[in-house]
């Protein structure tokens, strides 16, 4: 049977991708950001999954105001890096696992979670930056080290799903993966965040104290994290802090008790806080 072995929470700051793509990661500004991922990259080599189920949000590339699915599951054979206005990132095409994705779609929908099924979808920095920081530089003519199933969550246009809804969806995804008959090592990524606001009077807001408590709760007290309201995210973490509900999909897919094997938090990267956790399920 397929098995969820670990979860990864990681910010998807677009400037991180730009730093990697332009070869400036060794500059003093960027060194501490990437220093925190050195352990992660070795850990990924040592624990390479067969499939990553990657929860992210689209930034008006695959979707716009004409169509805003709350949860969109990628069931295609491959997903092309999106052109976000300055050309697509020079990274490989993302290859999917269609059989597992279709199984998850059937299981989760029959478990009474409505999904939008995407048989064609470009993927932007929300998905490719987490792969880059965890695997390192991968040439666009090569392949990512494993297959990826994308789940795009709407955290751009109100109303976004609640943290609890995301947490419960993660549990449904875990049930789906557990029931898949092929032996697969599956990891679940929750991306986005941490605290940041990109516009208006509070542009540049970063709440490090709140972020660190959230890291604690996601790791060891996920039910408490799942009860955080939209209003608290907005008030304490800025308008883009709502992205952290996506971490709760990942956390719902893990065991109740997990082992935290790595944590990284750094301010700033661009005008945001970078947060990162690696959580392993108990055997």
C-alpha positions in Angstrom: 0.0 0.0 0.0 1.0 3.6 -0.5 2.4 5.3 2.6 2.7 8.9 3.7 6.1 9.1 5.3 6.7 12.8 5.9 5.4 16.3 5.5 7.2 19.5 4.5 6.1 23.1 5.2 7.9 25.7 3.1 7.4 29.2 1.9 7.3 29.8 -1.8 8.7 33.3 -2.0 9.1 34.1 -5.7 12.4 36.1 -5.1 13.9 32.8 -3.8 13.4 31.3 -7.2 14.8 34.4 -8.9 17.9 34.2 -6.7 18.4 30.5 -7.7 17.7 31.1 -11.4 20.2 34.1 -11.6 22.9 32.4 -9.5 23.0 34.9 -6.6 22.3 32.5 -3.7 25.9 33.1 -2.4 25.4 36.8 -1.9 25.3 37.9 1.7 21.6 38.8 1.6 20.6 35.3 0.4 23.2 33.1 2.2 21.2 32.8 5.5 18.0 31.9 3.5 19.6 29.0 1.7 21.8 27.9 4.6 18.6 26.8 6.3 17.8 24.4 3.4 21.2 22.6 3.3 19.9 20.0 5.8 16.7 19.7 3.8 18.4 19.0 0.5 20.5 16.2 2.0 17.4 14.8 3.8 15.5 14.7 0.5 18.4 12.8 -1.1 18.4 10.3 1.8 14.6 10.0 1.9 13.6 10.5 -1.7 9.9 10.0 -2.2 8.2 8.4 -5.2 5.5 11.1 -5.2 5.1 14.5 -3.7 1.5 15.7 -3.1 2.1 19.4 -3.2 -0.4 21.9 -1.8 0.1 25.5 -3.2 -1.8 28.4 -4.5 -1.9 29.8 -8.0 -1.0 33.4 -8.5 -3.4 34.3 -11.4 -1.7 32.2 -14.0 -3.8 29.0 -14.3 -6.9 30.8 -12.8 -8.2 34.4 -12.8 -11.3 36.1 -11.7 -13.4 34.3 -14.2 -12.8 30.9 -12.5 -11.8 30.5 -8.8 -11.9 26.9 -7.6 -11.5 26.5 -3.9 -9.6 23.2 -4.3 -8.2 22.2 -7.8 -6.5 18.8 -8.1 -4.0 18.3 -10.9 -4.7 14.9 -12.6 -2.7 15.5 -15.8 0.4 13.6 -17.0 2.5 16.8 -16.8 2.3 20.4 -15.7 4.3 23.1 -17.6 6.0 26.0 -15.6 3.9 29.1 -16.1 4.9 32.3 -17.7 4.3 34.8 -14.9 5.1 37.8 -17.0 8.8 37.5 -17.5 8.9 34.0 -19.0 8.7 30.6 -17.3 11.3 29.6 -14.7 14.1 27.6 -16.2 13.1 24.4 -14.4 11.8 21.0 -15.6 8.3 20.3 -16.6 6.5 18.8 -13.6 5.5 15.1 -14.2 2.4 13.9 -12.4 1.3 10.5 -11.2 -2.1 10.2 -12.9 -3.2 6.9 -11.4 -2.7 8.1 -7.8 -4.2 11.5 -8.6 -7.3 9.9 -10.0 -7.5 7.5 -7.0 -7.3 10.5 -4.7 -9.9 12.4 -6.6 -12.4 9.5 -6.4 -11.7 8.8 -2.7 -11.8 12.4 -1.6 -14.9 13.3 -3.5 -16.7 10.2 -2.3 -15.5 11.3 1.2 -17.7 14.4 0.5 -14.9 17.0 -0.3 -15.7 18.7 -3.6 -12.6 19.1 -5.9 -12.1 20.7 -9.3 -10.4 18.2 -11.5 -7.7 19.7 -13.6 -6.6 17.7 -16.7 -4.5 20.6 -17.9 -2.9 23.2 -15.7 0.3 25.4 -15.8 2.1 25.7 -12.4 3.7 28.9 -11.2 6.3 29.7 -8.5 3.9 28.6 -5.8 4.8 25.0 -6.8 8.2 25.2 -8.4 10.0 27.3 -5.8 9.3 24.7 -3.0 10.7 22.0 -5.3 13.8 24.1 -6.0 14.6 24.8 -2.4 14.2 21.2 -1.4 16.0 19.6 -4.4 18.4 22.3 -5.3 19.2 23.5 -8.9 17.7 21.1 -11.5 18.3 22.0 -15.1 15.2 22.5 -17.2 16.3 19.8 -19.6 16.5 17.2 -16.8 13.7 15.9 -14.6 12.6 16.5 -11.1 13.7 13.6 -8.9 10.1 12.4 -8.3 6.6 12.7 -9.5 4.3 15.5 -8.2 0.5 15.8 -7.7 -0.5 19.4 -7.4 -3.4 20.7 -5.3 -4.1 24.4 -5.9 -6.0 26.1 -3.0 -7.7 29.5 -3.4 -6.1 31.9 -0.9 -6.2 34.9 -3.3 -9.9 35.7 -3.6 -12.1 35.8 -0.5 -13.6 33.6 0.8 -10.7 31.2 1.3 -11.3 27.9 3.0 -10.9 27.8 6.7 -7.9 26.2 8.4 -10.1 23.5 9.8 -11.5 22.7 6.4 -8.0 22.4 5.1 -7.0 20.2 8.0 -9.9 17.9 7.5 -9.2 17.7 3.8 -5.7 16.6 4.6 -7.1 13.8 6.6 -9.3 12.7 3.7 -6.2 12.9 1.4 -4.4 10.6 3.9 -7.2 8.1 3.8 -7.1 8.1 0.0 -3.3 7.6 -0.1 -3.5 4.8 2.5 -6.0 3.0 0.4 -3.9 3.1 -2.8 -2.7 -0.5 -3.6 0.7 0.2 -5.0 3.7 0.5 -2.7 4.7 4.2 -2.9 6.6 6.5 -0.6 4.5 9.7 -0.6 5.4 13.0 1.0 3.0 15.9 1.4 4.1 19.5 1.0 2.2 22.5 2.4 3.5 25.8 0.9 3.1 29.5 1.2 3.4 32.0 4.0 4.6 33.0 6.5 3.4 36.5 7.7 3.5 39.1 4.9 1.5 41.8 3.3 2.2 43.2 -0.1 0.0 46.3 -0.3 -1.6 49.2 1.5 -0.5 50.8 4.8 0.8 47.6 6.3 2.9 46.5 3.3 6.0 44.8 4.6 4.3 43.6 7.8 6.1 40.6 9.4 5.0 39.1 12.7 7.9 36.9 13.8 6.5 36.1 17.2 3.2 34.8 15.7 5.0 32.9 13.0 7.1 31.0 15.5 4.1 30.1 17.6 2.4 28.8 14.4 5.5 26.7 13.6 5.2 25.2 17.1 1.5 24.5 16.7 1.7 23.0 13.3 4.4 20.7 14.5 3.0 19.6 17.9 -0.6 21.0 18.3 -2.2 21.0 14.9 -5.8 21.0 16.2 -5.1 24.4 17.8 -3.6 25.7 14.5 -6.6 24.5 12.6 -8.9 26.7 14.7 -7.2 30.0 13.8 -9.8 32.2 12.2 -9.5 34.2 9.0 -9.7 37.4 11.0 -6.7 36.4 13.1 -4.6 35.5 10.0 -5.5 38.9 8.5 -4.9 40.9 11.7 -1.7 39.2 12.9 0.0 38.1 9.7 -1.1 40.5 7.0 -3.3 39.9 4.0 -1.1 37.2 2.5 -0.6 35.3 5.7 -3.8 33.4 4.9 -1.6 31.2 2.7 -0.7 29.3 5.9 -4.0 27.4 5.8 -2.3 25.3 3.1 0.2 24.0 5.7 -2.8 22.5 7.5 -3.7 20.3 4.5 -0.2 18.8 4.8 -0.5 18.5 8.6 -3.9 16.8 8.4 -2.3 14.1 6.1 0.3 13.2 8.8 0.0 11.2 12.0 -1.4 13.0 15.0 2.1 12.8 16.6 5.1 13.5 14.4 8.8 14.0 14.8 10.1 17.4 13.9 13.5 16.8 12.2 14.2 20.3 10.9 13.1 23.9 11.3 14.2 27.1 9.6 12.9 30.6 10.0 14.5 33.7 8.5 13.5 37.4 8.0 13.5 38.8 5.4 13.5 37.3 2.0 12.2 40.0 -0.3 9.6 41.5 2.0 8.4 38.3 3.6 9.3 35.8 6.4 10.6 32.4 5.3 9.3 29.4 7.3 10.1 25.7 6.9 9.4 22.5 8.7 10.2 18.8 8.1 7.9 16.5 10.0 8.3 12.7 9.9 5.5 10.2 10.7 6.3 7.6 13.3 6.8 4.1 12.0 
